[in-house]
């Protein structure tokens, strides 16, 4: 049928963008290799990370993470996000998939590779402070921002939002990956996640590099023009997930009536479309 053909083409193109040319091989290895996993099949972390709402949560997490000057300077100097944005996205999405759904052995291997990369990344920020990518305090910030945004996106746009107890279990489960990467004190429940975000606020500000990254993510993404309206809907809803102080720091506008009606409806529509397109064949 024409509709099935369109769905498969859309889903394949989207999967290729997010997972890269090795996506099908990696997907088979992640899901088909027998062995124990870090997380049970019905775990909240699997529900959150396996949902289309992650497309919105991922953009929001990048924006929020950029507000820590040392995290941003490390990304700006070493990640190549402008020169190879899709490669960075594909590596990140593969890491998330392996640690969430893969075997314990594969998850441990993925963490070891990331830790080896982090050990080589260090330098001096424009304000004279030294930084290193394996700094436990910095890793805890990166994780806190991710958990806040991934969970927030799922609760707003996910197919099956979690109850409060499951939200806290998600925070605890995702902390396992953060600790394995070297984070020193990742939050372990929903209240601790909110408190961690508040605790980091004195360290956060929008540097010129952070605002440039926001412009790149929101205004000049590396996409063909035909795909930009759909991406714009996802990006606008990612902005809507940010705390007010983060939006103000990045000079991102807030128009409540439009955002809470038209924009949010678009976000629900886009996540439903992605979910439909990437549904496995019957």
ChimeraX attribute file (.defattr): number of C-alpha atoms within 10 A of each C-alpha:
attribute: neighborCount
match mode: 1-to-1
recipient: residues
	/A:1	5
	/A:2	7
	/A:3	8
	/A:4	11
	/A:5	10
	/A:6	12
	/A:7	18
	/A:8	18
	/A:9	14
	/A:10	17
	/A:11	20
	/A:12	15
	/A:13	14
	/A:14	15
	/A:15	18
	/A:16	15
	/A:17	15
	/A:18	20
	/A:19	21
	/A:20	19
	/A:21	12
	/A:22	11
	/A:23	17
	/A:24	14
	/A:25	9
	/A:26	17
	/A:27	17
	/A:28	11
	/A:29	15
	/A:30	20
	/A:31	13
	/A:32	12
	/A:33	12
	/A:34	10
	/A:35	10
	/A:36	11
	/A:37	17
	/A:38	18
	/A:39	19
	/A:40	12
	/A:41	12
	/A:42	8
	/A:43	15
	/A:44	24
	/A:45	24
	/A:46	19
	/A:47	18
	/A:48	27
	/A:49	22
	/A:50	17
	/A:51	20
	/A:52	22
	/A:53	29
	/A:54	24
	/A:55	21
	/A:56	28
	/A:57	31
	/A:58	23
	/A:59	23
	/A:60	28
	/A:61	25
	/A:62	20
	/A:63	27
	/A:64	29
	/A:65	23
	/A:66	29
	/A:67	23
	/A:68	21
	/A:69	23
	/A:70	25
	/A:71	21
	/A:72	23
	/A:73	21
	/A:74	19
	/A:75	19
	/A:76	17
	/A:77	13
	/A:78	14
	/A:79	16
	/A:80	13
	/A:81	17
	/A:82	14
	/A:83	10
	/A:84	11
	/A:85	14
	/A:86	18
	/A:87	17
	/A:88	16
	/A:89	17
	/A:90	20
	/A:91	14
	/A:92	15
	/A:93	18
	/A:94	21
	/A:95	19
	/A:96	17
	/A:97	20
	/A:98	25
	/A:99	25
	/A:100	27
	/A:101	24
	/A:102	28
	/A:103	22
	/A:104	17
	/A:105	14
	/A:106	19
	/A:107	22
	/A:108	17
	/A:109	14
	/A:110	18
	/A:111	19
	/A:112	14
	/A:113	12
	/A:114	13
	/A:115	16
	/A:116	12
	/A:117	12
	/A:118	16
	/A:119	12
	/A:120	12
	/A:121	16
	/A:122	17
	/A:123	17
	/A:124	13
	/A:125	16
	/A:126	10
	/A:127	8
	/A:128	8
	/A:129	10
	/A:130	11
	/A:131	18
	/A:132	18
	/A:133	21
	/A:134	20
	/A:135	16
	/A:136	18
	/A:137	15
	/A:138	20
	/A:139	21
	/A:140	23
	/A:141	24
	/A:142	21
	/A:143	23
	/A:144	29
	/A:145	24
	/A:146	21
	/A:147	27
	/A:148	22
	/A:149	27
	/A:150	25
	/A:151	26
	/A:152	23
	/A:153	28
	/A:154	25
	/A:155	17
	/A:156	16
	/A:157	25
	/A:158	22
	/A:159	17
	/A:160	12
	/A:161	18
	/A:162	18
	/A:163	10
	/A:164	11
	/A:165	11
	/A:166	16
	/A:167	22
	/A:168	20
	/A:169	19
	/A:170	24
	/A:171	24
	/A:172	21
	/A:173	20
	/A:174	24
	/A:175	22
	/A:176	16
	/A:177	20
	/A:178	23
	/A:179	16
	/A:180	14
	/A:181	23
	/A:182	19
	/A:183	22
	/A:184	16
	/A:185	16
	/A:186	27
	/A:187	23
	/A:188	17
	/A:189	20
	/A:190	21
	/A:191	12
	/A:192	16
	/A:193	21
	/A:194	13
	/A:195	12
	/A:196	19
	/A:197	15
	/A:198	10
	/A:199	11
	/A:200	14
	/A:201	13
	/A:202	8
	/A:203	10
	/A:204	16
	/A:205	16
	/A:206	22
	/A:207	18
	/A:208	12
	/A:209	16
	/A:210	26
	/A:211	18
	/A:212	15
	/A:213	22
	/A:214	22
	/A:215	15
	/A:216	14
	/A:217	21
	/A:218	20
	/A:219	12
	/A:220	11
	/A:221	16
	/A:222	15
	/A:223	10
	/A:224	7
	/A:225	9
	/A:226	8
	/A:227	11
	/A:228	17
	/A:229	10
	/A:230	13
	/A:231	18
	/A:232	18
	/A:233	21
	/A:234	28
	/A:235	23
	/A:236	20
	/A:237	26
	/A:238	27
	/A:239	25
	/A:240	23
	/A:241	22
	/A:242	21
	/A:243	12
	/A:244	13
	/A:245	11
	/A:246	20
	/A:247	18
	/A:248	13
	/A:249	15
	/A:250	22
	/A:251	12
	/A:252	17
	/A:253	11
	/A:254	13
	/A:255	8
	/A:256	10
	/A:257	9
	/A:258	11
	/A:259	16
	/A:260	12
	/A:261	10
	/A:262	11
	/A:263	20
	/A:264	19
	/A:265	15
	/A:266	18
	/A:267	24
	/A:268	18
	/A:269	15
	/A:270	21
	/A:271	22
	/A:272	17
	/A:273	16
	/A:274	19
	/A:275	18
	/A:276	15
	/A:277	21
	/A:278	18
	/A:279	12
	/A:280	9
	/A:281	8
	/A:282	3
